[in-house]
Amino acid sequence: MKIKEILKTNNNDLIELLKYVLKKENIYSIKEDKLTLGEKELFKKLKKKLLNNMPIEYITKKAYFYKSEFMVNRDVLIPRTETETIIPYLLQYKNLIDIGCGSGAVGISIKKENPNINVVLSDISKKALNIAKINIGNLDIKLIQSDLTSKINLENTDCIFANLPYIKDKELLPQSVFKYEPHIALFGGKDGLFYIKNLILELHNKKWRGSLFLEMDDVQIKKINIKKTIIKDQFGFNRFIKIDYPILPFNIDMAFCN
């Protein structure tokens, strides 16, 4: 098995796998063209995982988001490129809480862009927060384990971003997602809006004042019958909504369409 043969495939996953096996980023400058016996065996072993639909990010334990590399494992979702679109909007605020933070990619990216923004990362999963803690490194970011805002002090918070589970319970997903990514971070009830609805109502009942940014799909966006701003992702699809609190007027019976 030769290095040049793998590079010629132009298969990004195989090339990332090769980088991981060789523990080198710039593999195009390597003069030696052959893998050692140990490297060859490891490459074959990991390639089988790829062929079994395991995402390359879980094999290499790293994912790229916005301008940084993040550690990931199967306790957290792989950050999606589409989510990067929201970063410039969140940079306009002073005190941000990232609810359902997973690996912490969004909140950490905000902190790196502007260290003056106060960032709090929150997730119901302790395992997810352990990964976020690793990604935080030396950054001044607070971690809170909480079911939505139940254990969070919202005082002085002017912005909340929440990428909550919004996949419908019976929705068919690619094997690479369904088989490997954490279901607790994927599925959001019959219509996918269980946690989103709860958060919207929770913030209203707490009389919070600020801007809430939520990620969901276009069909679900149409079911949120509240004054909102729709934000498209970089591919032109409706991907986020912004809700400014207090919501006036607010009628709980009219807030959500079936």
N, C-alpha and C positions, 0 to 999 in steps of 0.2 A: 504494500500500500504506500503510494507516494503522495507527498504533500501537494505537489503541483497538480496531480490528477484531481484531488479534492477541490482545489481552488478553481480549476477549469469548469467544474460543474455549475459555478455561479449560484449555488444553493446556499442562501444566507444561513439557514439552520445548520447545515453541515460545516460551513465556515466558522460559525460561532462555536460549534462543538469542537472543531480543531483548535481554536484559540484556547478553549477551556482545557483540553487535553495537554496542549503544549505549554499552557500557562504564559502565553505571550499574546499581546494585542496586535503587534505589527508582524504578522506571520508572512507577509509578502517579501520581507527582507531576509528571511531565513535562507541560508545557503545550503544547509543539509536538506536533501529532498526526501529522505526516508524516515519513517517513524520507527522508534525502537520497538522491541517486542512488547514491552509493557504498555507503551503508548498505543500500539496497534490493538492490543486486547481491550484496553479501556475504551478506545474509539468504537470498536465493534459492539461492545456492551451497551454503550450509551446510544449508539445509532439504533439499536433494537428498541430502546425506549421511545425514540423519535418515531420509528415506524409503528409503534403502538399508540401513537397520537399524544404522547406526553409533550407538552409545550417545551420548547427549548429553554424558556426562562426558568422552568422548574428544574431542569437538568443542570444548568449552569448556576442556578440560584441568583440570577441577576436579571434586571429588566431596566430598560432605558425609558425615562419619562422627562419631558420638557428638556432640561439641559443637564440632567444628572443620571447617574446609575444608582439603582436601588437594589438592596437585597430582597429577594422574595423566596418563599417556599409555599407549600400547599396549604398553609394556614391563612394565606392572604390571596386576594385576586391579583392577577397580573394587571398593572396599570395600562389603560388603553390610551392610544394616541388621541382619540376624540376628546378625552377629558382635558387635554392640554389647553383647549380653546378657552377654558374658563379662567385661566391664570390671570390674564390682564384685567379682568373684571374685579377679581378679588384683591388685586394690588391697590385698589382705591380706598381700602378701609384700614382702620388702625388696630382693631382687636378682632381676630378671626378664630372661630372654632370650626374644626373639620370633624364632622360627625360621621362615623362609619369610615374611619381613616384608613383602615387596612395597613398597608405598608408605610403609610404616611406621605406618599408621593406628592399629593397636592399641597398640604400644609408645609411640608419641608421645602418644596419649590418656592412657595411664597416667602418663607423666611430667608432663603438664600438670595432671592431677588431684592428683598428689602428687609434687612435685619431689624429695622425700627418697628415693624409690625409685630404685635404680640400674637403668638400663635399657640393654640391649644389643640391637641389631637385627642380624639375620643373614639372608643370602640367598645362594643359589648364583649368582644372576644379578647381574653387575656393573652392568648397565643398570638393574635394579630398585633397587640400592643408590644409584645416582646420583639417582634420584627421591626416595628416602628421605632422602638428604642435604639436598636442597632443602627438604623438608618439616620436617626437624629444625630448620633455622634456627640460632638461638643456644642451643638446648637442649643440656644436657650429656648426650649420648647417644653411645655408641660404636657404630661400624659394623664388621661383620666379614663378609667374603666366605667362605662355608664350605658344603661339602656336608654337611648335617645338622650334627653336632657335631665333625666331623673337625678343624677348626681353632679350636675354642672351648675355652677353659679353664673348666671347670664348677665350679671351686673357689669356695665361698661362694654359689653360685647355688641359691636355694631354690625357684625356680619357672621353668618353661619353658612358653611357649605356642607351639603350632605349628599353623598353618593350612596344611597341606601339600596338594599336588595329590591330590584324592580322587575325581575323576570317572573312571568306568570307560572304558577306551580306546575301546570301540565304542558308548558311550552317545550317543544323539542329543541335540543341544543346540540351543537357539534360534540363529538366524543371528546375532543381535546378540552372542552369546557366542562361538560357534565361529569366526566370520569375523574377529572383531576382538580378542578377548582372547588373551593369550599362552598357547599350548598347554603350554609348560613349567611353567606355574603351574596348569594345569587337570587334566591327565590323570595318573592314578596307577596305571597297569597294568591287567591283566585285571579285577581286582576292585576297583580303585581304592585298594587298601591297601598297595601296594608300599613307598612311602616311610614310611607310618605304621608298618608292621611293623618296618621297618629302624630307625627312631628308637626305638621301644619296646625292641627288642633291644640297640641300641647303648648306651642309658642303663643297661640292666641289666648289660651286660658291663663297663661302666666303673664299676660299683658306685656309681652316683650316688645321692644322697639328696635328695629334694625332691618337689615336686608337678608332674606333667606334665598340661597341659590340651591336648586335641586336638579339632579340629572335623572332623566327618564327618556322613554321613547315618544315618538310623535303622537301615537294613539292615546297614550296616557296623558300627555300634555293637554289634549282636547277635553279630557275628563275632569280637569281641574278648573272648576267654574268660579274662579276668584280672579280679581284684578291682578294681572301678571304681565311680565315682559318675557317674550320668548327669545332665546338665544340659539343661533345655529352653530353647529360644529364646523370644522374647516372643510368638510365635504359637502356642506350646504344642507344638512339635515337638522330639523328641529331637535335639540338635544338637552337644553336646559331651560328652566324658568327662574325668574327672579320675582319674589313676592316681598313687597315692602310692608312692614308692620308698624303701627297697628293696621289691620285690614278693616277698612270702613267703606261701605257697610259690610257686615259679616252675617250671613244667614246659613247656619249649619245644615239646614235641609236642602239648600241650593248650592252648597259649596262644591259638591262632587256629583258628576253625572255617572249614570250606569253604562 
